[in-house]
Amino acid sequence: MPVFDTRVPALLLRLDPNPFHHGTLGAVRSLARAGIEVHAVVESLRSPVAFSRHLHRAHLAPGDASLPSVLRMLRQIADEIGRPAVLVAMDDLGAITVARLAEPLAGRFLLPGQPPALPERVADKAELAKICASLEIPHPVTVVPESACHATAVARELGLPVVAKWSRPWLLPRASGLRSALLVRSPQEAGELYGHLERAGSRLLLQSYLPESPSGDWFFHGYAAGAGACLAGGSGRKERAWPVGAGLTAMGRWQPNPEVERIAGRLVTALGYRGIFDLDFRLDPLTGRYHLLDFNPRAGAQFRLFTDAQGLDVVRALHLDLTGRPVPPSVAAPGRVFVVEHYWLLSLLASLSAERRRRAGGEGRVSSIEAAWFAADDPLPFLAMVAACLRRGVVKGLGLPVRGAHPKLPLLRRSPRPEPRPSGAPQGGSGDDNNASLTPVTAEK
């Protein structure tokens, strides 16, 4: 295992109130097992991650995610920690917010040095389409409609079904019922979706749909240091997803893919990106080309899949690099499998036909398996997650409003601050969404 500077703690920041975010738990365990003191910002002290024996302290997220509120919270946490800490963003809004606050946070937290607007630029779906066009990286044909009528026409022109995305999904209000991405199956549906533009807070994108294919969904997780050098990570294949076909990774396998790795390296080098990143790809079965679908400027939820033979992952690489310690060359561990237990079970139940089993069954040798939630040395988060899932299922089955997904288990750690009440939509983007395009998104001249 690499030698870490255990004098420097870490703070995990996630502003999206998702108690089932297993990536945060993975980061807590990874850093703490390396001897690092780990703090985490959580939405509730009943969140499953707060029950981890590896977490030094849980800190409550602010009632809103505005820049002033997050800055006050981070300054207060820094004062409580009492020494500079490595700050690790675990969601897009957190990464965008941290990049904007890099200057006022200097001296309190250690952060990758990069242009403050870059994380927001790559996370914006419309901007990513422009980036891909300028670098000649394959990307689905993308159009930003300027009206409901235009949206219906675009849907017809692209061919149904089409993929609809909100350009800045982190701006979606929590109670809006709007999804960040969905498959549109009629022109009328596209026009109706455009009607939610003001409520969504960002532009609507319509993309050509790349059909599913065996071994078609891939991802790349990495940590980029100066000059675009990728110090850790690898390419992997999504073998099961929830929802089936286009959802979160329920089961993934570390599998080398030279073309995906080449695209990832060229992209981060061209952008001058530094830090942890997570890229999603889909193979076009007609052309054999890998299309970049998303650029997430933070650790992906399944980043622990890419834990190499010496225990290095992207979160550990970040800590090593920012504390001035050498990051050893990554030693690939192909065949390693990562399973998100409850998503895997739901995916399995929804994929009972022979065809689904054939397409999602996976191939090749399994070198090791890591579960997202269960760990023999840290069982309470798994039990808390199961309790929360069961409670949510019972509440929904009875037709009652879901007031929270947090299990009523004994609190292990308390913050001295009172738990904030939920508030309105997070404020994460600039809101500059008035430049709708009449044509597919292309590079700016």
N, C-alpha and C positions, 0 to 999 in steps of 0.2 A: 504493500500500500504506500502511496506517496506520503511525504512528511508534511503535515499541515501546521500552520501557525494557530494553535488552539487558543492563543491569547485573544484572538479576534472572533467575536461572536457573529452570528448571522440573524437577520430579521427577514422573514418571509412575508411578503405583502400581497394580499389578494383582496380586491375591492368588490368583486362580484360575489354576492351573498349566496354561495352554493355550498351547503354543508356536505355534499357528496363529492367534493373535488379531491379525488385520490392523489393527484399530483402533489398537493400541499403535504399530505401525510408522507409521501415518498421522499420529499425533500427534507422533512423533519428527521426521518429515520436515517437517511443517507449522511447528512451532516453530523448528527449527534453520534452515530456509530464511529465517526472519524475523530471523536473527542471534542467537537465544537459545540459551544453553548448556542442553542437555537431558540429564538423567539418567533412568534407568528401572530399576524393580525387575523382575527377570526370574526365572523358575523355574530357568533353567540358562544357563550361559554359552555353550551351544550352541544356544540359542533363536535362530531366524532374525532377530529384531529386534536381537540383540546384534551382528550382522554389519553393521549399517547404518553407513555412513561419517558419517552425521549425528548419531549418538549419541555424546555426550561420554564417558559412562561407564555401564556396566551394574553393578547392585548385586543380589546374590542375595537372594531372598525368604527369610524365616525358615522353619525346618522345620515350624512350625505357625502358624496365623493367629489365635492368641489375642491378646487386647488387649495383655497385657504384652509378648509377643514382638514384635508389630508396633511398639509404642511404642519398645522398645529399638532396633529396627532403624532406625526413622525418626530417632531422636535421633542414632544413630551416623552415618547418612548426612548429617544436617544439620551435624554437626561436621566431616565430611569436605568438604562443599561450602563451609562457612565463611561463609556469608551467607544471609539469608532467601531462600527459593525458593517459587515457586508450586507447590502440590501439586495434581495432576490425577488423580482416581480414574478408572480405566478399566474397572472391573467393579463389580457391586452390593456385594459383600462389602467391597471397598476403600472405596467411598463410605460405607457404613454405619460401617465402622471409623473412618474419618477423622472423621466427624461426632461419634462418641463421644469421640474423642481431641482434639477441637478445643481444649479448654482447656489440656491439658498441652503441646500443640504450638505454642501461641501464642508468637510471637517467633522461632520457627524456620521456620515455613511460613506462607504467605498462603493463606487459605481463605475461601470465601463465608460470610457471616454468616447463619445460619438456625438454627432449633430443632434441637438435637442428635438428637432422635428422628425428625425428619421423613423423612430418606432411608429409614430402616428401615420407617417406616409406609407409605410409598408403594410400596416394593418388595415388601411383604407382600401376597400376592394376596388374602387374606381382608380385610385392612384396605382395600385398594383398592376392593373391591366395596362396602364401607360408605361410603367417600368418594364414590363415584359415586352411590350411592343418596341421600346427603345433598345432593348438588349437582344431582341430577336429570340426570346425564350418562349416556347410554345405555351399558349394560354387560350382558354375557350373564347370564342367570339363574344364580345361583351358590348352591350348597348345601354346607354343611359336615356330612358325615354323622358320626353319633356311634357307629356300630357297623358291622360288616361287613354285617349284615342290612339296616341302614338304607341302606348304600351301594348294595346291590342294588336296593332299593325305589326309591331316588332315580334310579338309572339308568333304570329302567322308566318312572318318572313324567316325566322330562325328555325321553325319547325317544332311541333309539339312532341314531347313535353319540353319546356324550357326551365332553366334554373333561375329563380328570383332570389336576389340577395339585397340586403340593406348595406349601403356602402360602409357605414360606421356602426356596426352592431352593438358596440358598447354604449351607444346612446339610447337604445331601445328602453322605454320605461318598463319597469318590472311588472306592472299590472296590465300592460297593454294587450297581452295575448299574442303579440306578433313574434314570429320566429325569425331568427337571423337569416335563415335560408330555407327554401322549400321548393318543391317541384310543382310547376304550374302546368296544368293539363288542358287549359282552354284559353283562348284569347280573352274571353270575358273575365276570367279569373285574374289575368294580368292587369286588366283595366281597373277592376275592383281593388286590387292590391295597391295600385297607384294612389287611390283615394286616401290611403293611410299615411301619405308622405309627410304631412305636417306632424302627425303624432309620432312617427318613427324617428324624426330628428335628423335624417340623412337621406341621400339620394337612393332611389331604387335602381338596381341593375338587373338586366335580363341577359342571361348567358346561354349559349348553345349547350345542350346536354350531351355529355359524353357517356355512352351506355356502359353499364357494368360489363366486366369481362373477367374470366378466371385470372387471378393474380394481377388485377388491374389497379388496386388502390395501394398507394405507397406513401411513405413519409420519410423525412430526414430530420433528425435532431442533431444540433451541433452547438459548439461554443467557439465563436470566432474571436481571435485576439487581434492585435495590431496587424495591419497590412492584409487583413482578410484571412489569415492563417486559421484553419479549423483544427483546434487542439483536441477535440473529443467529439464523440457522437458516431452516427452511422445511418445507414438506410434500412428501412424495415417495411414489411408488408402487412397490411391489415387483413387478417384472416376471418375475423368476425366483427360485426358492427352492431350497435344498437342506437336508433332503429336500424333494422336490417337494410343493407345496401347503401346507406348514405348517412350513417350516424357516427357516434363516437366509437373509438376502438374498444372492442370488448376482448379481443385476443389479437396480439401482434407478435410477429416473429422478426428477429434480427436476420436480415438476408442481404448480402452485398448486391448492389445494383450500380455498376459503373456509370451508367448514363445519369441516373438520379444524383449520384455523388458529384458528377462533373457539373451538372446544372447548378447544384447548391453551391459549390465552390466558386463558380464564375459569378453567381448572383451576389454573394456576400462580399466578394472582392471588388466588384464593380461599384457597389453601394458604399463601400467603406464601413460596413456594419461591424460593430463589436458588441459581443454579449451572447446570451443564449438565444437560440431561435428554433422554430419548429415549422417545417414546410410540409404541405400536403400536395400530393401529385395523383393524377389519374391517367392511366394508359389509354390512348385512343386505339381501339382494336383495328380500325380501318387503316390508320397511317403508321402505327407502331411507335408513335411519339408520346413522350411523357409531358403532360400539360400541368403547369403549376397552378394550383387552385387557391391556395392560401399561404400567407407569410405571417406567422404569429411571432411577435418580437419578445418571446418569453419562453419559459420551460413548458414543453408539452406535458399533458397529464400522464403519458406513458413513458416519460424520459428514462425511468429506471430500466426499461428494456435494454438500453444501451449502456449497461454497466460492464466494463471490459474485464479481462482476466485479472487485473490488478486492483479492481474495485473502483476504477475511475468512471464517473458519469459527468454530465454537463454541469450540474450544480457544484460538484466538487471541483471541477476544472475552473469554474468562475471564482471560487474561494481561493484556490491556489494562485491563480493569476493576479487577482486584485490585492493579495497580501504579499506579492513579490516572490512567491515560491515557484520553483520550476514545475511545469506541467509535463509529466513524462509522456512520450508517444503512446497513443492509444493502441491497445492490443485487442483486436477484434475478437468477438465471441459469437460467430454466426451460429444460428440454431437456437439461441436463447429465446424464450417465450415469455410474454407478459400477459397476465389474465386479470381482468376486472370482474370479480366473482359474480356480482348481481347482474351486470350487463351481459356477461357471457351466458348466464342461465336464461335470461330473457331472450337473447339472440338464438340460443339453442332451441327453445320452445317454439320460437317463431319460424324456425328453419327445418321443419320436420320432413319436408319432402325430400326425395332422393336427389333431385337436382340441386336443391339448396345445400344439402350435405356434401355433394360432390364439389360444389364451387367454393365452399367455405371450409373444407376439411383440413387444408394445409398439407404441406409436403415436407419431406426431408427429416433429417435427424434433429432431435430436441436435445440441446446441450444442457439446459437448465430452465427452470420455470420459476418466475417470481409472481406472487399474487399482489394485487394492488392494496388490499385491506388486511388480510390475515398475515400475522407474523408471530412465531412461537414466543419471541421475546417481548412482544408488545400486542397482546390480544384484545385489550379494551376497545381500541378504535373499531375493530371488526364487529364486536358485540354492539357497540353504539350505532354503527351503520345499519346492522340488521334490525335493531329495535326501531330506528327511525323509518326504515323501509316498511316494516310491518305496521307501524302506527299510521303512516301515510296511506297504506293500502286499506286499512280498516276505515279510516276517516272517509276516503273517497268511496269505498264500498257502501257506506251508510249515507252517502250524499251530503256529508257535512263539509263546511268550508275548511280548507287546509290552512291552519294558522301557523304552521311551522313544521319542520321535519326533524326537530331535535328531540332525541330520546330523553325521558325523564330519569336520568341516572345521577348518582351522586356527583357533585362537582368536585374535580380534583384540584383546580387552581382558580383563583378568583383575582380579577383585576380590581384595584381600589376604585376604579371609575364605574359609575352606574351604567348598565346596559342601555344603549340608545334605542329609541323607538324607530321603526322603519319610516323612511321618508320617501320623497318623490324620486324622479328619475335621476340617475347619476349624471354629473356634468363632466364629460371627458373630452369632447371634441370641440373644434372651433365653431361648428355650425355653419361653415361656409359651403352651403350645398345648393347654390342657386344657378350653377353653370351647367345645366343639362345639355347633353350632346344629342345631335340628330343622327350621328353615325357611330359605328363601332369605335370604342375607345382606342386611340392611337397615341404614339409618342408626341410630346409637344415639340414643335419646331423651334 
